[in-house]
Amino acid sequence: MPRRPFGEAPLRDGLRQGAGLAALVLLCTLAAAAATLALPAALGRAFDAVLSGEDATGPVVECGLLLGAAALFTALDALATAALGARTTARLRTRTLRHVLAAGPRAAERLGPGDLVARLVGNAAQAGAAPATAVALAAGALLPAGALVALVLTDWTTAVAFAVGMPLLALLLRLFVRASGDSSERYLAAQGLIAGRLVEAVRGARTVAAAGTRDREAARILGPLPELRRQGLRMWRVQGRSTAQAATLLPLLQLSVLAVAGLRVAAGELSVGGLFAAWRYAVLATGIGAFVGQLNALVRARRAADRLQEVLDLPTPHHGPSQLPAGTGRLEFRGAVVRHAGRTVLDVPVLRLPGGSVTAVVGRSGSGKSSLAALAGRLEDPSAGSVLLDGVPLPELTHTALRTAVTQAFARPELVGATVHDTIALGVRDPGEARVVQAAREACAHGFVRRLPAGYATPCPSAPLSGGERQRVGLARAFTRPGRLLILDDALSGLDSATAAQVGEVLFHPSPSHARLVVAHRPETAARADRVVWLEDGRVRAVGPHAELWRDPAYREVFGGGE
Ligand SMILES: Nc1ncnc2c1ncn2[C@@H]1O[C@H](COP(=O)(O)OP(=O)(O)OP(=O)(O)O)[C@@H](O)[C@H]1O
C-alpha cells in the first residue's frame, strides 16, 4: 500500500507560523557558518605572515573577531531554536487538542485515551522540534558546501581528491534515513500502545484490584515493551553503524586532501598556510557527518508528526448555519440507523416525540437506549437517516444553537471544572452563585456539596464523591442550562429510590416549554413519563404509556431485574 504523505501538514504549518523565529535560526546558522568558513583562510594568512616574518597583528585580530562572531551566533542560534521548538509544540498541541474536542467522543473511542494523550504530549514535543531541526539542517548543509567551494578556491586538485569519496557518503546517509524512519515509526507505535493500556488500567484500578489480576495487568501493559526495546536498540544500532561508517570514511577523505595538498606544497604550488587552510576546509566539508544526528532527530520528528496527522484526520461533525424556530423540543427520527463495525445497533424508521413532554426510553441492556440518546443530542450522527429537532435536521444547526437547545446528563459524568462550582456551571457564562445553588438543590446535590471541605469551591480532585453524588453533580450541571430538550442517559441509575423520586419532582414536573428524554431502568421512572419508547435489539418494539405497556409480560420482563 502506498504510504500517505502524512505529517507534512503539521510541519509546514509549524514552519509558517513560526516564520520569524525560523528566519532568526536560519540567519544565526548562516552567520555562524560564514564566520567559521572565513576562519581557516584567516588562520592560513596568519600562519604565512608568521612564517615569513611579516607583521601578523592584522590576521590574528581577524581570527579573534571571527571566533567571537561564531560563538555569538551559535549561542543566539541555540536560543532561537529552543524558542521555535517550544512555540511550535504549543501550537501543535493546541491545534490537535481542539480537533480532538471537536471530533467528540468518537476520537477517544478510535485511538484510545492513553494513545491520544501520548500523541498530544510526547509526539507533539518531538514534532515541535522539526521546524528548527529542518532549518538547521538546511542551513547546516551550507557549511560543508561552502567549505567545498573554499577548497576549490584554495586549490582545485585537493577538491577533486575530496569529491571522489562523496557518492559513498551520500549513499550512507540515504540508507540511514530509510532504516531510522522505519524503526522510529514502530517505536512510537509501541509507546502509544503502552500508554493506552496504562490509562485503561488506571481507570479500571478498582476492577483490577477486585479481580486480583494485578500481575496479569502489569504484564498486559508491558506487553509491547520487548518491541519498544527492539526498535529502540535498532534505532541506536542504525545511528551507531552510520556514525562508525562516517567516522571511518571522513578521516580518509581528510587524509587524501592532506596528501594531495602536501604534494602541491612540495611542488611549490601551494604555501604552508594554503595547506593548513585546505586541511581545515576538508574537515569542515566532512562536517556532513554531523548530519547523522540531526537527520535522525528530523526523521523521528516526522514520524511523530505522522501520528499527530492521524489525529487531525479524524472526522469532525459539520455544523450548518441554521437557528431553531420557536418550539418545545419536538424530536423526529427518520430512518435513523446506527452501525458499528458493520453491525446495525439501532434502526428507527419513524419515531416522533412531541415537545413539552417527557419520554422514557426503556429496554434490555444493549437494546440501543444510549445510542438513541446519543443521536438525539448529536453526540453521534446516524450512519443513515436523520434526526430533527423542532423540524430542523440537527446537522443544519450551528454549534451554539444545538448546544444551547440540548442539555445532557450521563451515568458516569466527568468532573471537568477546576472546582465543584465550575463543574456545575460548565458551559454557562457567568451563571451566578444563586443559579448554581438552585440547580444543585434541584439535583439533590446541595446538601453534600455544602459539606465538602470548601463547599462549592472544593477542587474536584479533592472532592471525595460517591458514584451517586457524581451523578447528582452531573444532573445539577444539566439543570443549570435549561434548554428545550433535556436528555438523561441513565443519569439517575446511581441514586437511591427516595433521592431519585425527589429529583423526579423537578424532572417530571409538567413543563410545556421543554421536552425531556430519559433513559429509564426503573418502572416507577417510566411510569411518570408521558410515554415510553420500548427498544428491543435496536428496534422500537412499542411506544405508549407505561400503564398500557405494563400489561405485556415481555415489557414487565425488561424490569425483571427488580431495579
Ligand atoms: N462505539 C461502539 N462500538 C461498537 N459497538 C457499540 C458502540 N457503542 C454501542 N455499541 C453496541 O451497540 C449496542 C447498543 O448499545 P447501547 O449502549 O446503545 O445499549 P443500551 O441499551 O444503552 O445498553 P445499557 O442499558 O447496557 O447501557 C450494544 O450491543 C453495544 O455493544
The ligand as a Gaussian input file, in Angstrom:
#p B3LYP/6-31G(d) Opt

LIG

0 1
 N      -18.754000       2.548000      19.958000
 C      -19.297000       1.352000      19.789000
 N      -18.664000       0.413000      19.069000
 C      -19.195000      -0.796000      18.868000
 N      -20.389000      -1.166000      19.366000
 C      -21.071000      -0.281000      20.092000
 C      -20.572000       1.027000      20.347000
 N      -21.476000       1.686000      21.096000
 C      -22.502000       0.835000      21.313000
 N      -22.252000      -0.337000      20.713000
 C      -23.127000      -1.510000      20.699000
 O      -24.432000      -1.077000      20.405000
 C      -25.372000      -1.808000      21.143000
 C      -26.300000      -0.848000      21.851000
 O      -25.541000      -0.153000      22.805000
 P      -26.218000       0.912000      23.770000
 O      -25.147000       1.458000      24.643000
 O      -26.996000       1.867000      22.947000
 O      -27.203000      -0.017000      24.609000
 P      -28.029000       0.345000      25.920000
 O      -29.403000      -0.127000      25.660000
 O      -27.861000       1.755000      26.292000
 O      -27.315000      -0.600000      26.971000
 P      -27.172000      -0.422000      28.567000
 O      -28.533000      -0.388000      29.154000
 O      -26.428000      -1.642000      28.952000
 O      -26.409000       0.831000      28.796000
 C      -24.605000      -2.688000      22.101000
 O      -24.618000      -4.013000      21.593000
 C      -23.211000      -2.125000      22.091000
 O      -22.273000      -3.147000      22.223000

